Amino acid sequence: MGEQKRGINWLPLARITLFLVLAVLTGLFGALMGVAIVWAWLSLEHGAPVELSSVSPESRFAISTAIISGSYPLLVLLTFAFMRRARERSLEWFGLVREGWLKGLVGGFLFGAVFVAIMFSFYAATGLVKFELVEEIPLKRWLVMSFWLCPLIGLTEELIFRGYLMSVAEEWRGRKFAVVFTSLLFWLAHLGQGNAHELLGAAGVATLSVTFAFARYLSGGLWLPIGLHAGYDWMALSFGGDVGLGFPALTRFQPNVPSWLVGPSGHVGVLDLAFYLALLFAIVFLLPRFGAMGRSYRETTRN
C-alpha cells in the first residue's frame, strides 16, 4: 500500500516532465518552421539568400512574429491536450472558469496597462527617462503586436505556467512549491531576454511570475492573470522602446540614469524591481477587497 501511494505521489512529476519535454520540442519545431518561412520569403524578395543576423527592424519583427505565431498556438493545443488527458480533472480545475471570464480578462488587461502607464509617467515626470515619439509610427506592425502577439503571449504563457504546470505542481507538492517551481521555470523560459541572466533581471522576472500566480489564486481563475500579462506586455512594448526584436515601440525610451537604477528597454533596474514589487503588493492586498466588494454587491442585488 505504501509503495502504491508513493507511486501516485510521483505521477504529477512524470506528467510535468513529459509536458516540459514535449513543450520544448513543440516550441522549437514551430519556431524553426516560422523562421524557415520568413527566411524563404525574404530571400525571394531580395533575390538571394539573406543573413537573418543583419536584417532590418521590419524583417526582425517579421521573424519574431513568425516564431511566436508558429510556436505559441501549437503550445496552446499541447497544453489543452494535457489538460484533457488529466483524469477526473475539469478545465475549471486548471483555472479556466466560465463565470466572470470576460470581467477578469478585461480587468486584468486594464490593471496591467495602467500599472506600466503609472511607472512610465513617474519616470517621465522625475526626468529619470526621456520619452520621445518616433518620427514615423509603424502602425501596421503595432496593430499586429497589439491585437495578435500580446494577447497570444499572455494566453499561452499563463495557460502553460499558471494553468497546467502550477495546478499539477500544487497537486504534487503543495501551493507554495507550485509558485516557486513555476516561477523558476518562467525565469528559465525568459533567459536571453534583457538582463534576465543577471540578478536584477532574474528578480524582476520572478517577481512578475509570483504576481501572476497570486492573481491566479486570488481571482480563482486564469482570466485575470492572462489579461494582466497581456496588458503589461502591450503597454511596455508600445512605449518602452525597442527591445531588439523589432517590436514597434511608439516612443524612444532613453534613461538619464545608470542602467542599474532604471534599465534600458527590456532590462530591469532597481527602481523597475521596486515597481514590480508594488504591483505584487497591490494584487495581494487590493484584489481580495475588490473581490469581497463584488460578492457583497451581487448578494445585495439578488436579495
C-alpha atoms as one frame of an Amber mdcrd trajectory, in Angstrom:
protein
   0.000   0.000   0.000   2.878   2.355   0.869   4.598   1.697  -2.475   1.370
   2.360  -4.349   0.910   5.656  -2.502   4.438   6.774  -3.288   3.860   5.928
  -6.941   0.733   8.020  -7.044   2.570  10.965  -5.437   5.183  10.872  -8.176
   2.651  10.807 -11.022   2.440  14.645 -11.169   6.230  14.820 -11.611   6.029
  12.364 -14.508   3.294  14.459 -16.136   5.288  17.663 -15.642   8.457  16.126
 -17.067   6.683  14.707 -20.105   4.893  18.007 -20.705   8.116  20.047 -20.481
   9.957  17.756 -22.889   7.137  17.860 -25.419   6.667  21.617 -24.931  10.338
  22.303 -25.718  10.225  20.081 -28.814   6.922  21.583 -29.956   8.132  25.146
 -29.422  11.362  24.505 -31.304   9.511  22.870 -34.184   7.058  25.763 -34.518
   9.829  28.361 -34.213  12.004  26.671 -36.844   9.060  26.397 -39.222   8.289
  30.083 -38.728  11.905  31.148 -39.285  12.170  28.948 -42.381   9.056  30.515
 -43.907  10.255  34.077 -43.240  13.773  33.298 -44.499  12.363  31.874 -47.753
  10.082  34.865 -48.174  12.889  37.404 -47.535  15.270  35.509 -49.853  12.706
  35.556 -52.656  12.089  39.241 -52.031  15.820  40.067 -52.222  16.589  37.602
 -54.999  19.300  35.897 -52.940  19.676  34.101 -49.594  19.651  36.604 -46.722
  21.543  36.575 -43.434  18.999  36.750 -40.635  21.541  38.415 -38.333  21.711
  41.542 -40.485  18.098  42.209 -41.443  16.134  45.432 -40.957  13.903  46.109
 -37.914  10.860  45.355 -40.084  12.314  41.989 -41.006  13.283  41.301 -37.374
   9.673  41.906 -36.434   8.549  39.505 -39.164  10.930  36.867 -37.765   9.734
  37.430 -34.185   6.113  37.282 -35.308   6.746  34.074 -37.247   8.486  32.439
 -34.275   5.677  33.337 -31.874   2.894  32.566 -34.363   4.480  29.247 -35.274
   5.172  28.003 -31.755   2.619  29.507 -29.357  -0.602  28.161 -30.955   0.970
  24.693 -31.004   1.851  25.077 -27.325  -1.746  26.070 -26.569  -3.006  22.919
 -28.292  -0.446  20.799 -26.446  -1.468  22.286 -23.094  -5.165  21.678 -23.764
  -4.352  18.109 -24.774  -2.602  17.514 -21.427  -5.471  19.169 -19.555  -7.965
  16.896 -21.282  -5.859  13.837 -20.507  -5.901  14.582 -16.762  -8.320  12.081
 -15.248 -11.182  13.419 -13.151  -9.964  16.975 -13.713 -12.066  19.597 -15.448
 -10.796  22.692 -17.237 -12.110  24.713 -14.296  -9.604  22.902 -12.063  -6.840
  24.394 -14.201  -8.327  27.887 -13.847 -10.450  28.095 -16.996 -13.631  29.031
 -15.160 -16.643  30.252 -17.088 -18.181  32.642 -14.587 -16.829  36.181 -14.885
 -14.224  35.292 -17.508 -14.712  38.475 -19.548 -14.631  40.716 -16.475 -11.431
  39.061 -15.299  -9.820  39.289 -18.726 -10.667  42.970 -19.302  -9.983  43.950
 -15.701  -6.608  42.239 -15.766  -5.655  43.912 -19.049  -6.547  47.352 -17.712
  -4.721  46.672 -14.440  -1.535  45.651 -16.261  -1.656  48.522 -18.757  -2.402
  51.160 -16.101   0.416  49.856 -13.901   3.001  50.306 -16.681   1.497  53.709
 -17.543   1.939  54.851 -13.924   5.527  53.566 -13.861   6.445  55.287 -17.117
   4.660  58.504 -16.057   6.738  58.577 -12.873   9.923  58.082 -14.870   8.981
  60.898 -17.249   7.834  63.322 -14.507  11.020  62.875 -12.484  13.285  63.109
 -15.526  14.685  59.630 -14.988  13.715  58.670 -18.520  13.122  60.728 -21.634
  10.320  59.546 -23.908  10.351  60.755 -27.495   7.709  59.926 -30.080   9.126
  58.187 -33.132   9.024  60.150 -36.381   7.075  57.533 -38.325   4.694  55.400
 -36.323   4.862  51.758 -37.554   1.072  51.433 -37.424   0.707  48.073 -39.201
   3.328  46.360 -37.063   1.910  47.970 -33.923  -1.592  46.671 -34.731  -0.225
  43.161 -35.278   1.590  43.355 -31.964  -1.434  44.790 -30.144  -4.204  42.529
 -31.447  -2.303  39.300 -32.076   1.097  38.950 -30.397   0.383  40.403 -26.937
  -2.913  38.513 -26.442  -1.334  35.320 -27.784   1.711  35.617 -25.499  -0.430
  36.356 -22.437  -2.805  33.468 -23.147  -0.121  30.891 -23.952   2.304  31.622
 -21.143  -0.398  31.844 -18.471  -2.083  28.699 -19.763   1.230  26.847 -19.511
   2.752  28.227 -16.305  -0.192  29.336 -14.137  -2.667  26.927 -15.713  -1.301
  23.444 -16.294   2.118  23.434 -14.600   1.101  25.260 -11.419  -2.015  23.127
 -10.960  -0.121  19.854 -11.358   2.806  21.072  -9.219   0.374  22.059  -6.466
  -1.148  18.598  -6.609   2.353  17.162  -6.246   3.953  19.275  -3.518   1.508
  21.999  -2.445   0.768  25.600  -3.352   3.969  27.267  -2.102   6.087  24.799
  -4.012   3.948  25.331  -7.120   4.515  29.099  -7.061   8.286  28.772  -6.576
   8.645  25.943  -9.096   6.692  27.660 -11.882   8.488  30.957 -11.225  11.807
  29.182 -11.724  10.560  27.651 -14.979   9.184  31.042 -16.071  12.604  32.607
 -15.494  14.355  29.832 -17.430  11.937  30.340 -20.327  12.883  34.041 -20.462
  16.660  33.640 -20.330  18.242  35.567 -23.168  15.748  38.423 -22.884  17.166
  41.659 -21.487  19.213  41.068 -18.336  17.264  38.015 -17.134  20.618  36.248
 -16.763  21.675  38.765 -14.111  20.455  39.075 -10.520  18.221  42.123 -11.068
  16.720  40.725 -14.247  16.097  37.334 -12.657  14.457  39.003  -9.647  12.231
  41.041 -11.972  11.060  38.017 -13.947  10.482  36.021 -10.750   8.509  38.866
  -9.167   6.219  39.131 -12.180   5.732  35.370 -12.166   4.766  35.395  -8.485
   2.408  38.302  -9.184   0.652  36.342 -11.936   0.459  33.329  -9.588  -1.213
  35.359  -6.837  -3.594  36.846  -9.401  -4.493  33.276 -10.406  -5.163  32.112
  -6.861  -6.859  35.246  -5.519  -9.181  35.641  -8.506  -9.974  31.929  -8.653
  -9.206  31.636 -12.352  -6.743  32.194 -15.166  -8.505  35.037 -16.926  -7.257
  37.863 -14.705  -3.562  36.857 -14.979  -3.980  36.355 -18.745  -5.319  39.888
 -19.068  -2.725  41.243 -16.632   0.093  39.636 -18.618  -1.230  40.874 -21.968
  -1.872  44.400 -20.684   1.591  44.656 -19.155   3.271  43.437 -22.355   1.194
  45.712 -24.582   1.943  48.907 -22.674   5.604  48.016 -22.043   6.255  47.127
 -25.689   4.261  50.081 -27.042   6.069  52.764 -25.035   9.154  51.077 -23.595
  11.350  51.339 -26.672  12.843  48.739 -28.983  13.768  45.534 -27.136  15.911
  44.277 -30.025  13.280  42.004 -31.558  11.819  44.530 -33.970   8.719  45.189
 -31.868   7.281  48.551 -32.921   7.533  50.975 -29.993   5.732  54.287 -30.352
   8.370  56.119 -28.310  12.108  56.044 -27.732  12.992  55.057 -24.175  16.147
  56.974 -23.155  17.191  56.595 -19.476  19.053  59.540 -17.961  20.319  57.483
 -15.022  22.623  54.437 -14.683  21.206  51.165 -16.010  21.308  49.588 -12.542
  18.676  52.129 -11.408  16.370  52.140 -14.441  17.264  49.559 -17.019  17.164
  50.298 -20.745  14.475  48.698 -22.899  13.912  45.084 -21.899  16.182  45.318
 -18.837  15.338  45.561 -15.147  16.863  48.095 -12.759  16.438  48.608  -9.016
  13.581  51.068  -9.469  11.893  48.792 -12.007  12.041  45.966  -9.480  10.548
  48.240  -6.818   7.583  48.920  -9.101   7.184  45.183  -9.777   7.054  44.581
  -6.023   4.455  47.365  -5.716   2.346  45.580  -8.339   2.650  42.343  -6.367
   1.542  44.055  -3.162  -1.350  45.725  -4.988  -2.553  42.352  -6.250  -2.189
  40.721  -2.833  -3.916  43.460  -0.818  -6.369  45.053  -3.250  -7.675  42.090
  -5.214  -9.283  40.306  -2.227 -11.027  43.545  -1.212 -12.421  44.144  -4.693
 -13.469  40.504  -4.823 -15.272  40.834  -1.497 -16.973  44.038  -2.643 -18.105
  42.330  -5.843 -19.506  39.334  -3.961 -21.294  41.641  -1.486 -22.822  43.634
  -4.355 -24.054  40.502  -6.140 -25.608  39.147  -2.938 -27.324  42.506  -2.303
 -28.782  42.675  -5.811 -30.038  39.108  -5.565 -31.852  39.873  -2.309
